[in-house]
Amino acid sequence: MAIVLGIVAFFLALGALWLANDAMKKVESKNDDFVRAYISEIKGSVEDSISAAEENTKTALALKERLKALEKDATDMKNASGDKAVELDNEIKILRSDIGTLGSEVAKFNKKLSKLAEPPQPKKEKAPAAEEKAPAAKKQSKP
């Protein structure tokens, strides 16, 4: 009888293993679906980021090449018009000094003009009392 019970126990154990394996497969499939849903969103986001980064890199390289070309053009123009630039700087300095001189002349002219625009002030005659006080003050300071 022990052998029969052993064989039944053996089949029960195999049945339990089979049920446990089946339950584990169901849980794993649900977990896999859950993880895949999140991973697909992340994967799409990562792919978009990678494509944007590649596009930005291409744009940056194009801008870098354009900057080099512009710098070359600027140096070429600077070298070609170097003498003209010096002449223009000298003319600008001369014009600035002329403007400064003109400004001071305009200020002088405005002062003269304002003096001409003022009505003439009548000359005040010296009061005789002031002359009398002055000799008295001289006499007092002598002793």
Contacts in CASP RR format, 6 or more apart in sequence:
PFRMAT RR
TARGET T0000
AUTHOR 0000-0000-0000
METHOD contacts of the structure
MODEL  1
MAIVLGIVAFFLALGALWLANDAMKKVESKNDDFVRAYISEIKGSVEDSI
SAAEENTKTALALKERLKALEKDATDMKNASGDKAVELDNEIKILRSDIG
TLGSEVAKFNKKLSKLAEPPQPKKEKAPAAEEKAPAAKKQSKP
78 85 0 8 1.000
END
